[in-house]
Amino acid sequence: MTSHIDIDLGLPGDRATTRVVVAMSGGVDSSVTAGLLKEAGYDVVGITLQLYDHGAAVQRRGACCAGQDIHDARDVAQRLGIPHYVLDYESRFRESVIDDFADSYLRGETPIPCVRCNQTVKFRDLLATARDLGAACLATGHYVRRTVGNSGAELRRAVDPSKDQSYFLFATTPEQLDFLRFPLGGMSKEETRTHARRLGLAVQDKPDSQDICFVPTGDYASVVRRLRPGAIDPGEIVHMDGTVLGRHDGVINYTIGQRRGLGIGGRRDEDGQHDTDPLYVVKIEPERARVVVGPRAALATETVGIEELNWLGGPETSPVGGTVVQVKLRSTQPPAPARMTRIAGTDAAQITLDDPQFGIAPGQAAVLYSEDGDRVLGGGWIRETVAAFRQPDVGFVPSDRWV
């Protein structure tokens, strides 16, 4: 049985008078965070954000910031004996996250709304609210670690690699990181659930959040159609060699690297036989309402252009001529060796991969880690990719900015 542990947040002064605001989503992770900090003697205040329609969200199990989850967070706070507040952030969430999600799909991108939510609503607006409440810090249930180095606070991967959430927190600014704390970064998920049982929390066996909270069915396209009616045009599905293979009902139904559900029967060779090589989405052209498909080799990417670069590495990790990094280009992919070079006078950078990577989609994040893969150096949003294999007739022609 896991015993009591003392969580030290590294804050000055008496714990009993040191206020800590905990972002409580209603799940087991944030609930245990609140419980452990209360047990450690801090003045804990729980805040839950209502991010979308309460009535429609009540039955959305496995999401977060929904009706049932707000109820669960309130019950946990009552069990722990801490104040708990529910803040209506629905309009902010709609403007900063949901609208951006829809517009990103219309641009032919593959968005990550969870990062935008952390970047805006949670780590900007909620952090400001925590300061207004007189908190010394804002604590969350994310599985990442915060350490203090020569240049200040540093963000590092969680001890449990299977639960590490550092990819989704790359946009955290140095100023925000100074104020944030992540008590679960050194634990496994099973340790967290064991603490929940020890603390007598009813959410101890609650399943983890799945999918995007405002798209609980996983049908992203239907959400975009509802938010942007009339903005989705049908068009052609075209092979990289220019052959029209079929039609589609909207580019929002496709993402880079997709193989299944293309709705095309493939091509025939000169002898009239079906081409047996599988086809993948290699490019989305929303301005032409066109989806371009090709062989897997066409997905190989050697250079990635990113914008909105957020740097957490400090000056010592950004030498002239570029920085050797490990880069994670999808949340489910392992980091790959690369070199990051900033573009002078901009918030953009070029990432040159040691070995080509496959299925890199604009709209996703490129998260940069130290050479050992432990420290988060920063990251940015993927805007353009340069293919290792080019088909000049239809394929991508990169802008001069990235080459």
Summary of the structure (lengths in Angstrom):
residues: 403
radius of gyration: 23.0
end to end distance: 56.6
largest distance: 81.8
contacts: 1336
relative contact order: 0.12
helix: 28%
strand: 28%
